[in-house]
Amino acid sequence: MFIVAAAIAYCVIRFLAPRVRTWVARRKAEPGIIELRIPIAPRPPVRPETLCSYCAYAHIVRGYGMGEEMIACGYMFPAREVLFRVHECTDYRPKRERNRAEIATERAVCILPLDETATDFHAVAAERDGEGES
């Protein structure tokens, strides 16, 4: 009987004790630092702005995607499709440029008083005597 008890004690000390020690150490230890590598996507190349974006003759249709854009030049009839980005154009006319009619009538435009009614307009205009007109 003594031999059987000694054999059991030996097996417990020899095999079971180290496993219990490693299990307890794992439970008490802090989790190790995990190195996380996130690949950074390369930036898409920046495409230069086309001159057609600012031209009065351009008809531009843009979609939701980055490359979804169709440009048609309406300088001559029929309109021709532009298949590339434009750097210079002989027919370029800025959208914000005033035409000759606007320049000619620039001095003839009168600023109406918005706070007065139409019945009081003649009295207010006579009172101002041309002020506010440019």
Secondary structure, 3 states (H helix, E strand, C coil): CHHHHHHHHHHHHHHHHHHHHHHHHHHHCCCCCCCCCCCCCCCCCCCCCCHHHHECCEEEEECCCCCCEEEEECCCCCCEEECCCCCCCCCCCECCCCCHHHHHCCCCCCCCCCCCCCCCHHHHHHHHCCCCCC
